[in-house]
Amino acid sequence: MYSRFGIMIAARQLFDDMPSRDRGSWNAMISGYCQNGNAVEALNLLDEMKLDGNRMDSVTVTSILSICAQLDDILSGLLIHLHVIKHGLEFELFVSNALINMYAKFGKLGLAQRVFYQMVVRDLVSWNSIIASYEQNEDPTAAYKLYKKMQESGVQPDLLTLVSLTSIVSQLNDCRSGKSVHGFVLRKACLLEDVVIGNAIVDMYAKLGATDSARAVFDGLPVKDVISWNTMITGYAQNGFASEAIEVHRSMRECEEIIPNQGTWVSILPAYSHVGALQQGMRIHGCVIKSCLDFDVFIGTCLIDFYGKCGRLDDAMFMFCQVPKKNSVPWNAIISCHGIHGHGEKVLELFKDMLNEQVKPDHVTFVSILAACSHSGLVNEGQLYFHMMQEEYGIKPSLRHYGCMVDLYGRAGLLDMANNLIRNMPVRPDASIWGALLSACRIHGNIELGTYASDRLFEVDPENVGYYVLLSNMYANAGKWERMGKVRLLAMERGLKKTPGWSSIEVNNNVNVFYTANQTHPKCEEIYKELRTLTEKIKSMGYTPDYSFVLQDVEEDEKEHILTSHCERLAIAFGIISTPPKSSLRIFKNLRVCGDCHNATKFISKITEREIIVRDSNRFHHFKDGICSCGDYW
């Protein structure tokens, strides 16, 4: 009773005062510790039990196995398994199920499968355990095959089976099977009332990219708990619908019965960082502090990422100093933040600090380091860490690592080295690899290699409109209008539409979004008037429009109008007329900033005596006194 109420001091006092104890007494106390997360005390008590002459039975084993993974103690788990075999407990159903779960948590799928296939009798829990083992260890194909075998054996799925199945089909990116799972739930009317399966289906559709379907299921849930709201917010944020995620969060705050938790803050902060809503995100930080969760490593990492992506590196570093740094997660966040700001040397310094603190880097760490080297032009350093990752840490390069290396060589103009790396890769290059090469070819004007890269791109990802835009831009920059027209025609024939470029700026806690040539903003006339004034002033200081960034074959006066109507310039002009003189501006753009806007912003920063911070799709640019932090290398 005391254990179930979590009053372990009273439970232990009563246990110690017992004049005699049987195996049931020991099991009750050990189980109480396990259920209340007191893993170390449970193992210590197990040792006391053995010294007292009591042998483990199936109840003891199932209790202890559940905490071995929690303690990251596979040796104890193996010794308990040995005890199980020695004393003939391996054929007991509950013991086998517990062994499968333990091995799954350690990622030892071969051992979990061996236990499963040695079972004389299997129940629904056995099937759920082995299916979840593969699902949670990101082997959805094997998990789905096991589900099919379960059906063939005549075992009917339950709620937990369906929860695993929703994750499996989302990992497989199998929309058709996802709809089948949803249909099965709809046919079983009793399941519709269960919020757990409802949340799982919302999550499944969101991970499949079907946010409209996820929202329809979410809106139809008869009961919504905090996980329902968190799942919908995360679904929107991870699919790039930051504004929708923010709107759902606002609706959630209106529900008095819903109390935000760790998952809420972790899901909403990336949405605010995506649109650069600094003031609104800082209010969330205030809520986190009131909830006493500001030292939580996951929330702290999200805050590091948030401040870094909103251009506040000092605040990101402050948060980094506050959170526990025992694993690589916060280190990866702060390294990534400095990388996107172009502070390559600082990234390498942070990496050395990480190693000095004896924190082991992982594959994400090296993605951030290689990306930082790419943005800073540190070719030799990038090569060094690419080899270190493999030779010292045994990390096999993924496509993301190869993509960073291709980008590193490509930005530096080493196109032959980039191409040779692709040719010698042990894995088949995907769209990100060929896209990095095509982007480099556009920057450096290598039409021949760019055309080759685009041919490979359209073989592996013919539906991504961004690559057609890259290719057509390369032809336009070279004045090859006929080729550009053919690429655009091909995209139109395939029903692809260009992602519209937008820029946002937060003023007075409101995020204002501008599209190129926007005419709908309430201050439209004032914005264009300010733009004309700015253009005249920067021309007098030596600015000359670069018409190579106009991707239409039109007259020169029209080309100048197109350049001055780019969305980042509209956002800058709005910021100038809406904020105090000499105050900083923070602009967020979903695409790469064009070379002419980059040059113009340098001049604007000088004549207005403002720091203008622009985050584009690749990195941050800090414009001040006519100079950009990127050194014109981006």
C-alpha positions as CSV (number, residue, x, y, z in Angstrom):
1,M,0.0,0.0,0.0
2,Y,2.7,2.5,1.0
3,S,4.6,1.6,-2.2
4,R,1.6,2.3,-4.4
5,F,1.2,5.7,-2.7
6,G,4.9,6.4,-3.3
7,I,5.7,6.6,0.4
8,M,8.8,4.5,0.3
9,I,10.3,5.6,3.6
10,A,7.2,4.2,5.4
11,A,7.3,1.0,3.3
12,R,10.9,0.4,4.1
13,Q,10.4,1.1,7.8
14,L,7.6,-1.4,7.9
15,F,9.6,-3.9,6.0
16,D,12.6,-3.6,8.3
17,D,10.4,-4.0,11.4
18,M,8.9,-7.3,10.2
19,P,9.9,-10.2,12.6
20,S,10.1,-12.6,9.6
21,R,10.0,-12.1,5.9
22,D,9.0,-14.5,3.1
23,R,9.7,-14.2,-0.6
24,G,6.5,-12.3,-1.1
25,S,7.8,-9.6,1.4
26,W,11.0,-9.2,-0.5
27,N,9.2,-9.0,-3.9
28,A,6.7,-6.4,-2.6
29,M,9.6,-4.2,-1.4
30,I,11.7,-4.6,-4.5
31,S,8.7,-4.1,-6.8
32,G,7.9,-0.9,-4.8
33,Y,11.3,0.5,-5.4
34,C,11.1,-0.4,-9.1
35,Q,7.7,1.2,-9.6
36,N,8.8,4.4,-7.9
37,G,12.0,4.7,-10.0
38,N,14.4,3.8,-7.1
39,A,16.5,1.5,-9.3
40,V,19.7,1.5,-7.2
41,E,17.8,0.8,-4.0
42,A,16.0,-2.1,-5.8
43,L,19.3,-3.7,-6.8
44,N,20.8,-3.2,-3.4
45,L,17.8,-4.9,-1.8
46,L,18.1,-7.8,-4.3
47,D,21.6,-8.4,-2.9
48,E,20.2,-8.3,0.7
49,M,17.6,-10.8,-0.4
50,K,20.2,-13.2,-1.7
51,L,22.3,-12.9,1.5
52,D,19.2,-13.7,3.4
53,G,18.9,-17.0,1.6
54,N,15.9,-16.2,-0.6
55,R,16.1,-17.1,-4.2
56,M,14.6,-15.0,-7.0
57,D,11.3,-16.2,-8.5
58,S,9.5,-15.0,-11.7
59,V,8.0,-12.0,-9.8
60,T,11.4,-10.9,-8.6
61,V,12.9,-11.3,-12.1
62,T,10.2,-9.4,-13.9
63,S,10.5,-6.5,-11.4
64,I,14.3,-6.3,-11.6
65,L,14.6,-6.7,-15.4
66,S,12.4,-3.5,-15.9
67,I,15.1,-1.3,-14.3
68,C,18.3,-2.7,-15.8
69,A,17.9,-0.5,-18.9
70,Q,17.1,2.4,-16.7
71,L,20.5,2.0,-15.0
72,D,22.2,1.2,-18.4
73,D,23.3,-2.0,-16.7
74,I,23.2,-4.8,-19.3
75,L,25.6,-6.9,-17.2
76,S,23.0,-7.3,-14.4
77,G,20.4,-8.1,-17.0
78,L,22.6,-10.8,-18.5
79,L,23.3,-12.3,-15.1
80,I,19.6,-12.3,-14.3
81,H,18.9,-14.1,-17.6
82,L,21.5,-16.6,-16.6
83,H,19.7,-17.2,-13.3
84,V,16.5,-17.6,-15.2
85,I,18.0,-20.4,-17.4
86,K,19.7,-22.0,-14.4
87,H,16.5,-22.3,-12.4
88,G,14.2,-23.2,-15.2
89,L,12.2,-19.9,-15.4
90,E,12.9,-19.2,-19.1
91,F,9.6,-20.9,-20.1
92,E,7.4,-18.7,-17.9
93,L,5.4,-16.3,-20.0
94,F,5.9,-13.2,-17.9
95,V,9.6,-13.8,-17.5
96,S,10.1,-14.1,-21.3
97,N,8.1,-11.0,-22.0
98,A,10.2,-9.1,-19.5
99,L,13.4,-10.3,-21.1
100,I,12.2,-9.2,-24.6
101,N,11.4,-5.7,-23.2
102,M,14.8,-5.4,-21.5
103,Y,16.8,-6.5,-24.6
104,A,14.8,-4.1,-26.7
105,K,15.6,-1.2,-24.5
106,F,19.3,-2.0,-24.9
107,G,18.9,-2.3,-28.7
108,K,19.8,-6.0,-28.6
109,L,17.2,-7.1,-31.1
110,G,18.9,-10.4,-31.9
111,L,18.7,-11.5,-28.2
112,A,15.1,-10.3,-27.9
113,Q,14.2,-12.3,-31.0
114,R,15.9,-15.4,-29.7
115,V,13.9,-15.2,-26.5
116,F,10.7,-14.7,-28.5
117,Y,11.2,-17.7,-30.8
118,Q,12.2,-20.0,-27.9
119,M,8.9,-19.3,-26.1
120,V,6.6,-22.4,-25.9
121,V,3.5,-20.2,-25.4
122,R,3.1,-16.6,-26.6
123,D,0.3,-14.3,-25.7
124,L,-0.7,-10.8,-27.0
125,V,1.9,-9.2,-24.6
126,S,4.6,-11.3,-26.2
127,W,3.7,-10.2,-29.7
128,N,3.3,-6.5,-28.6
129,S,6.7,-6.7,-26.9
130,I,8.6,-8.0,-29.9
131,I,6.8,-5.7,-32.4
132,A,7.5,-2.7,-30.2
133,S,11.2,-3.8,-29.9
134,Y,11.8,-3.4,-33.6
135,E,9.5,-0.4,-33.9
136,Q,11.4,1.5,-31.1
137,N,14.7,0.6,-32.6
138,E,13.8,2.0,-36.0
139,D,13.5,-1.3,-37.9
140,P,9.9,-0.8,-39.1
141,T,10.2,-3.4,-41.9
142,A,10.9,-6.2,-39.4
143,A,8.2,-4.9,-37.0
144,Y,5.6,-4.9,-39.8
145,K,6.5,-8.5,-40.8
146,L,6.1,-9.6,-37.2
147,Y,2.7,-7.9,-37.1
148,K,1.7,-9.9,-40.2
149,K,2.8,-13.1,-38.5
150,M,0.8,-12.1,-35.4
151,Q,-2.3,-11.8,-37.6
152,E,-1.6,-15.2,-39.2
153,S,-1.3,-16.8,-35.8
154,G,-4.9,-15.6,-35.0
155,V,-3.9,-13.2,-32.2
156,Q,-6.1,-10.0,-32.4
157,P,-4.4,-6.6,-32.0
158,D,-5.2,-4.5,-29.0
159,L,-4.7,-0.8,-28.2
160,L,-0.9,-1.2,-27.7
161,T,-0.5,-3.1,-31.0
162,L,-2.2,-0.2,-32.8
163,V,-0.1,2.4,-31.1
164,S,3.1,0.5,-32.3
165,L,1.5,0.1,-35.8
166,T,0.9,3.9,-36.2
167,S,4.6,4.5,-35.5
168,I,5.6,1.7,-37.9
169,V,3.7,3.0,-40.9
170,S,4.9,6.5,-40.3
171,Q,8.5,5.3,-40.2
172,L,7.8,3.4,-43.5
173,N,6.2,6.5,-44.9
174,D,3.3,4.3,-45.9
175,C,0.2,6.6,-46.2
176,R,-2.0,3.8,-47.5
177,S,-1.3,1.6,-44.5
178,G,-1.8,4.6,-42.3
179,K,-5.3,5.1,-43.6
180,S,-6.0,1.3,-43.1
181,V,-5.0,1.6,-39.4
182,H,-7.3,4.6,-39.1
183,G,-10.1,2.7,-40.8
184,F,-9.6,-0.2,-38.4
185,V,-9.9,2.1,-35.4
186,L,-13.1,3.7,-36.8
187,R,-14.6,0.3,-37.3
188,K,-13.9,-0.5,-33.6
189,A,-16.1,2.1,-32.1
190,C,-14.9,1.4,-28.6
191,L,-11.4,2.6,-29.6
192,L,-12.6,6.0,-30.7
193,E,-13.1,7.0,-27.1
194,D,-9.5,6.2,-26.1
195,V,-7.4,9.4,-26.2
196,V,-4.1,7.3,-26.4
197,I,-5.0,5.8,-29.8
198,G,-6.4,9.1,-31.0
199,N,-3.1,10.9,-30.1
200,A,-1.2,8.1,-31.9
201,I,-3.2,8.6,-35.1
202,V,-2.7,12.4,-35.0
203,D,1.0,11.8,-34.6
204,M,1.1,9.2,-37.4
205,Y,-0.6,11.6,-39.9
206,A,1.7,14.4,-38.9
207,K,4.8,12.3,-39.4
208,L,3.5,11.2,-42.8
209,G,3.2,15.0,-43.7
210,A,-0.6,14.8,-43.9
211,T,-1.2,17.7,-41.5
212,D,-4.8,18.3,-42.7
213,S,-5.7,14.7,-41.8
214,A,-3.9,15.1,-38.5
215,R,-5.9,18.2,-37.8
216,A,-9.2,16.6,-38.7
217,V,-8.5,13.7,-36.3
218,F,-7.4,16.1,-33.6
219,D,-10.5,18.2,-34.0
220,G,-12.7,15.1,-33.8
221,L,-11.2,13.7,-30.6
222,P,-14.0,13.5,-28.0
223,V,-11.4,14.0,-25.2
224,K,-8.1,16.0,-25.6
225,D,-5.4,15.7,-23.0
226,V,-2.1,17.7,-22.9
227,I,-0.4,15.1,-25.1
228,S,-3.1,15.7,-27.8
229,W,-2.3,19.4,-27.9
230,N,1.5,18.8,-27.8
231,T,1.2,16.3,-30.7
232,M,-0.7,18.6,-32.9
233,I,1.7,21.5,-32.2
234,T,4.7,19.3,-32.9
235,G,3.1,18.0,-36.1
236,Y,2.6,21.5,-37.5
237,A,6.1,22.7,-36.4
238,Q,8.0,19.7,-37.8
239,N,6.2,20.1,-41.2
240,G,7.1,23.8,-41.4
241,F,3.7,25.2,-40.5
242,A,5.0,27.4,-37.6
243,S,2.2,29.9,-37.7
244,E,-0.4,27.0,-37.4
245,A,1.6,25.5,-34.5
246,I,1.5,28.9,-32.7
247,E,-2.2,29.2,-33.3
248,V,-2.9,25.8,-31.8
249,H,-0.8,26.7,-28.8
250,R,-2.9,29.9,-28.4
251,S,-6.1,27.7,-28.4
252,M,-4.5,25.4,-25.9
253,R,-3.9,28.2,-23.5
254,E,-7.6,29.0,-23.6
255,C,-8.4,25.5,-22.2
256,E,-8.2,26.0,-18.4
257,E,-8.2,22.3,-17.7
258,I,-5.1,21.7,-19.8
259,I,-1.8,22.3,-17.9
260,P,1.3,22.7,-20.1
261,N,4.2,20.4,-19.4
262,Q,7.7,19.8,-20.6
263,G,6.4,18.4,-24.0
264,T,4.4,21.6,-24.6
265,W,7.5,23.9,-24.3
266,V,9.7,21.5,-26.3
267,S,7.1,21.5,-29.1
268,I,6.3,25.2,-29.3
269,L,9.8,26.8,-29.0
270,P,10.9,25.5,-32.4
271,A,7.9,27.1,-34.0
272,Y,8.8,30.5,-32.5
273,S,12.4,30.1,-33.6
274,H,11.3,29.2,-37.1
275,V,9.5,32.6,-37.6
276,G,12.0,34.5,-35.4
277,A,9.3,35.5,-32.9
278,L,11.8,36.6,-30.2
279,Q,9.5,38.4,-27.9
280,Q,6.8,35.7,-28.0
281,G,9.4,33.0,-27.4
282,M,10.8,35.0,-24.4
283,R,7.3,34.9,-22.9
284,I,7.4,31.1,-23.2
285,H,10.8,31.2,-21.4
286,G,9.1,33.1,-18.6
287,C,6.4,30.4,-18.4
288,V,9.2,27.8,-18.2
289,I,10.8,29.6,-15.3
290,K,7.5,29.8,-13.5
291,S,7.0,26.1,-14.0
292,C,10.5,25.5,-12.5
293,L,11.6,23.6,-15.6
294,D,14.3,26.0,-16.8
295,F,17.0,23.5,-15.7
296,D,15.4,20.6,-17.6
297,V,18.0,19.5,-20.2
298,F,15.5,19.1,-23.1
299,I,13.7,22.5,-22.5
300,G,17.1,24.1,-21.9
301,T,18.4,22.7,-25.2
302,C,15.3,24.0,-27.0
303,L,15.9,27.5,-25.5
304,I,19.6,27.4,-26.6
305,D,18.4,26.6,-30.1
306,F,15.6,29.2,-29.9
307,Y,17.9,32.1,-28.9
308,G,20.6,31.0,-31.3
309,K,18.1,30.9,-34.2
310,C,16.7,34.3,-33.2
311,G,20.2,35.8,-33.4
312,R,20.8,36.1,-29.7
313,L,24.0,34.1,-29.3
314,D,24.8,35.7,-25.9
315,D,21.5,34.5,-24.5
316,A,22.0,31.1,-26.1
317,M,25.4,30.8,-24.3
318,F,23.8,31.9,-21.1
319,M,21.3,29.1,-21.3
320,F,24.0,26.7,-22.3
321,C,25.9,27.5,-19.1
322,Q,22.7,26.9,-17.0
323,V,21.7,23.4,-18.2
324,P,23.3,20.1,-17.3
325,K,25.8,19.1,-19.9
326,K,26.4,15.4,-19.2
327,N,25.5,14.2,-22.7
328,S,25.9,15.6,-26.2
329,V,22.5,17.1,-26.7
330,P,23.1,20.7,-25.3
331,W,26.6,20.7,-26.8
332,N,25.2,19.9,-30.2
333,A,22.7,22.7,-29.9
334,I,25.3,25.4,-29.0
335,I,27.7,24.1,-31.6
336,S,25.0,24.3,-34.3
337,C,24.0,27.8,-33.2
338,H,27.6,29.1,-33.6
339,G,27.8,27.3,-36.9
340,I,24.8,29.0,-38.5
341,H,26.3,32.3,-37.4
342,G,29.5,31.5,-39.3
343,H,31.6,31.3,-36.2
344,G,33.7,28.3,-37.3
345,E,36.6,28.9,-35.0
346,K,34.3,29.2,-32.0
347,V,32.7,25.9,-33.0
348,L,36.0,24.1,-33.0
349,E,36.8,25.7,-29.6
350,L,33.5,24.4,-28.2
351,F,34.2,21.0,-29.5
352,K,37.5,20.9,-27.7
353,D,35.7,22.0,-24.5
354,M,33.2,19.2,-25.0
355,L,36.0,16.6,-25.3
356,N,37.7,18.0,-22.2
357,E,34.5,17.5,-20.3
358,Q,34.6,13.9,-21.4
359,V,31.3,14.1,-23.3
360,K,31.3,11.7,-26.2
361,P,30.4,13.3,-29.5
362,D,27.8,11.6,-31.7
363,H,26.8,11.7,-35.4
364,V,24.8,14.9,-34.8
365,T,27.9,16.7,-33.3
366,F,29.9,16.0,-36.5
367,V,27.1,17.2,-38.8
368,S,27.1,20.5,-36.9
369,I,30.9,20.7,-37.0
370,L,31.2,19.9,-40.7
371,A,28.4,22.4,-41.5
372,A,30.2,25.1,-39.5
373,C,33.4,24.4,-41.4
374,S,31.5,24.7,-44.7
375,H,30.0,28.1,-43.8
376,S,33.3,29.4,-42.6
377,G,35.5,28.1,-45.5
378,L,37.5,25.9,-43.2
379,V,38.3,23.2,-45.7
380,N,41.3,21.6,-44.0
381,E,39.6,21.5,-40.7
382,G,36.5,19.9,-42.2
383,Q,38.6,17.2,-43.8
384,L,40.3,16.6,-40.4
385,Y,37.1,16.2,-38.5
386,F,35.5,14.0,-41.2
387,H,38.4,11.5,-40.8
388,M,38.4,11.9,-37.0
389,M,34.7,11.0,-36.8
390,Q,35.4,7.7,-38.5
391,E,38.9,6.7,-37.2
392,E,38.6,7.9,-33.5
393,Y,34.9,7.5,-32.8
394,G,33.9,4.8,-35.2
395,I,31.0,6.8,-36.6
396,K,30.1,5.7,-40.1
397,P,29.3,8.7,-42.3
398,S,25.7,9.1,-43.2
399,L,24.3,11.0,-46.2
400,R,24.1,14.1,-44.1
401,H,27.8,14.0,-43.3
402,Y,28.6,13.4,-47.0
403,G,26.3,16.3,-47.9
404,C,28.2,18.6,-45.6
405,M,31.5,17.6,-47.2
406,V,30.1,18.2,-50.7
407,D,28.9,21.6,-49.6
408,L,32.3,22.3,-47.9
409,Y,34.2,21.6,-51.1
410,G,31.5,23.2,-53.4
411,R,31.4,26.6,-51.5
412,A,35.2,26.8,-51.7
413,G,35.0,26.3,-55.4
414,L,36.6,22.8,-55.2
415,L,34.0,21.3,-57.5
416,D,36.2,18.4,-58.8
417,M,36.9,17.3,-55.2
418,A,33.2,17.5,-54.5
419,N,32.3,15.4,-57.6
420,N,35.1,12.8,-56.8
421,L,33.8,12.4,-53.2
422,I,30.3,11.7,-54.6
423,R,31.6,9.2,-57.1
424,N,33.5,7.3,-54.3
425,M,30.8,7.3,-51.7
426,P,30.0,3.8,-50.4
427,V,26.3,4.6,-50.4
428,R,24.0,5.8,-53.2
429,P,23.9,9.6,-53.3
430,D,20.5,11.0,-52.5
431,A,18.9,14.3,-53.5
432,S,20.6,16.3,-50.8
433,I,24.1,15.3,-52.1
434,W,23.3,16.2,-55.8
435,G,21.5,19.3,-54.6
436,A,24.6,20.5,-52.7
437,L,26.7,20.0,-55.8
438,L,24.1,21.8,-58.1
439,S,24.0,24.7,-55.6
440,A,27.8,25.0,-55.7
441,C,27.7,24.9,-59.5
442,R,25.2,27.8,-59.6
443,I,27.4,29.9,-57.3
444,H,30.6,29.2,-59.3
445,G,28.9,29.2,-62.7
446,N,29.9,25.7,-63.8
447,I,27.1,25.0,-66.3
448,E,28.4,21.6,-67.5
449,L,28.8,20.0,-64.0
450,G,25.6,21.6,-62.9
451,T,23.6,20.1,-65.7
452,Y,25.1,16.7,-64.9
453,A,24.1,17.1,-61.2
454,S,20.6,18.2,-62.1
455,D,20.2,15.1,-64.3
456,R,21.1,12.9,-61.3
457,L,18.8,15.0,-59.1
458,F,15.8,14.5,-61.3
459,E,16.4,10.7,-61.3
460,V,16.2,10.5,-57.4
461,D,13.8,13.3,-56.6
462,P,11.8,14.5,-59.6
463,E,9.1,16.1,-57.5
464,N,11.2,18.7,-55.6
465,V,10.5,22.0,-57.2
466,G,13.5,23.6,-55.4
467,Y,16.0,21.8,-57.6
468,Y,14.2,23.0,-60.8
469,V,14.5,26.6,-59.4
470,L,18.2,26.1,-58.7
471,L,18.9,24.8,-62.2
472,S,16.8,27.6,-63.9
473,N,18.6,30.2,-61.7
474,M,22.0,28.9,-62.8
475,Y,21.0,29.2,-66.5
476,A,19.5,32.6,-65.9
477,N,22.7,33.9,-64.2
478,A,24.6,32.7,-67.3
479,G,22.1,34.4,-69.6
480,K,21.0,31.1,-71.1
481,W,17.3,32.1,-71.2
482,E,16.3,29.3,-73.6
483,R,17.6,26.6,-71.3
484,M,16.0,28.4,-68.3
485,G,12.6,28.4,-70.1
486,K,12.8,24.6,-70.8
487,V,13.5,23.9,-67.1
488,R,10.6,26.0,-66.0
489,L,8.3,24.5,-68.6
490,L,9.3,21.0,-67.4
491,A,8.4,22.0,-63.8
492,M,5.0,23.3,-65.0
493,E,4.3,20.1,-67.0
494,R,4.9,18.1,-63.8
495,G,2.5,20.3,-61.9
496,L,5.2,21.7,-59.6
497,K,5.0,25.2,-58.1
498,K,7.9,27.3,-56.8
499,T,8.0,27.8,-53.1
500,P,7.2,31.6,-52.6
501,G,10.0,33.5,-50.9
502,W,9.0,35.3,-47.7
503,S,10.7,37.4,-45.0
504,S,9.4,38.2,-41.6
505,I,10.1,40.7,-38.9
506,E,8.7,41.0,-35.4
507,V,7.6,44.5,-34.3
508,N,5.6,45.2,-31.2
509,N,5.1,41.5,-30.5
510,N,3.5,41.0,-34.0
511,V,5.2,39.0,-36.7
512,N,4.9,40.7,-40.1
513,V,5.4,38.5,-43.1
514,F,6.3,39.9,-46.6
515,Y,6.3,38.2,-49.9
516,T,8.3,39.5,-53.0
517,A,6.5,42.5,-54.5
518,N,3.9,42.4,-51.7
519,Q,1.2,45.1,-52.1
520,T,-1.2,44.1,-49.3
521,H,0.5,45.3,-46.1
522,P,-1.4,48.3,-44.4
523,K,1.8,50.4,-44.7
524,C,2.6,49.4,-48.3
525,E,2.9,53.0,-49.6
526,E,5.2,54.1,-46.7
527,I,7.3,51.0,-47.3
528,Y,7.9,51.6,-51.0
529,K,8.5,55.3,-50.4
530,E,11.2,54.4,-47.8
531,L,12.7,51.8,-50.3
532,R,13.0,54.5,-53.0
533,T,14.7,56.8,-50.6
534,L,17.1,54.1,-49.4
535,T,17.9,53.1,-53.0
536,E,18.8,56.7,-53.9
537,K,21.0,57.1,-50.8
538,I,22.9,53.8,-51.3
539,K,23.5,54.5,-55.0
540,S,25.1,57.8,-54.0
541,M,27.5,55.7,-51.8
542,G,28.5,53.4,-54.6
543,Y,25.8,50.7,-54.8
544,T,25.2,49.4,-58.3
545,P,22.3,47.0,-58.8
546,D,23.5,43.5,-59.9
547,Y,21.0,42.5,-62.6
548,S,22.4,38.9,-62.8
549,F,20.1,38.2,-59.8
550,V,17.0,39.1,-61.8
551,L,15.8,35.9,-63.3
552,Q,13.5,37.4,-65.9
553,D,14.5,38.6,-69.4
554,V,13.1,42.2,-69.0
555,E,14.2,45.8,-69.4
556,E,16.7,47.3,-67.0
557,D,14.3,49.7,-65.3
558,E,12.0,46.7,-64.6
559,K,15.0,44.7,-63.3
560,E,15.7,47.4,-60.7
561,H,12.1,47.4,-59.6
562,I,12.2,43.6,-59.2
563,L,15.3,43.8,-57.1
564,T,14.0,46.5,-54.8
565,S,10.8,44.5,-54.3
566,H,12.5,41.5,-52.9
567,C,10.8,40.4,-49.6
568,E,13.9,41.0,-47.4
569,R,14.1,44.6,-48.5
570,L,10.4,45.1,-47.8
571,A,10.9,43.8,-44.3
572,I,13.9,46.0,-43.8
573,A,12.1,49.1,-45.0
574,F,9.1,48.3,-42.7
575,G,11.5,47.8,-39.8
576,I,13.1,51.1,-40.4
577,I,9.8,53.1,-40.4
578,S,8.4,51.1,-37.5
579,T,11.3,51.1,-34.9
580,P,13.4,53.8,-33.2
581,P,16.4,55.1,-35.1
582,K,19.6,53.1,-34.8
583,S,17.9,50.1,-33.2
584,S,18.7,46.6,-34.5
585,L,16.5,44.8,-37.0
586,R,16.0,41.0,-37.2
587,I,14.8,39.6,-40.5
588,F,14.0,36.0,-41.2
589,K,13.9,34.6,-44.7
590,N,12.8,31.1,-45.9
591,L,15.1,31.1,-48.9
592,R,18.8,32.0,-49.5
593,V,19.4,35.8,-49.6
594,C,20.3,36.9,-53.1
595,G,23.7,38.5,-53.8
596,D,22.2,41.9,-54.7
597,C,20.1,42.2,-51.6
598,H,23.2,41.1,-49.6
599,N,25.2,44.0,-51.1
600,A,22.4,46.5,-50.7
601,T,21.9,45.6,-47.0
602,K,25.5,46.3,-46.3
603,F,25.0,49.8,-47.6
604,I,21.7,50.2,-45.8
605,S,23.3,49.2,-42.5
606,K,25.9,52.0,-42.9
607,I,23.6,54.8,-43.9
608,T,21.0,54.0,-41.2
609,E,23.6,53.2,-38.5
610,R,21.8,50.0,-37.6
611,E,22.8,46.4,-37.1
612,I,20.6,44.4,-39.5
613,I,20.5,40.7,-38.7
614,V,19.2,38.4,-41.5
615,R,18.7,34.7,-41.1
616,D,18.2,33.0,-44.4
617,S,17.8,29.3,-45.2
618,N,21.5,28.6,-44.8
619,R,22.9,30.9,-42.0
620,F,22.9,34.2,-40.2
621,H,24.3,37.5,-41.7
622,H,25.1,40.3,-39.3
623,F,25.3,43.6,-41.2
624,K,26.9,46.5,-39.4
625,D,28.8,49.6,-40.7
626,G,28.7,48.3,-44.2
627,I,30.2,44.9,-43.4
628,C,28.6,41.5,-43.2
629,S,29.8,38.9,-40.7
630,C,30.0,36.2,-43.4
631,G,32.8,38.1,-45.2
632,D,30.8,37.7,-48.4
633,Y,31.3,33.9,-48.1
634,W,28.0,32.1,-48.0
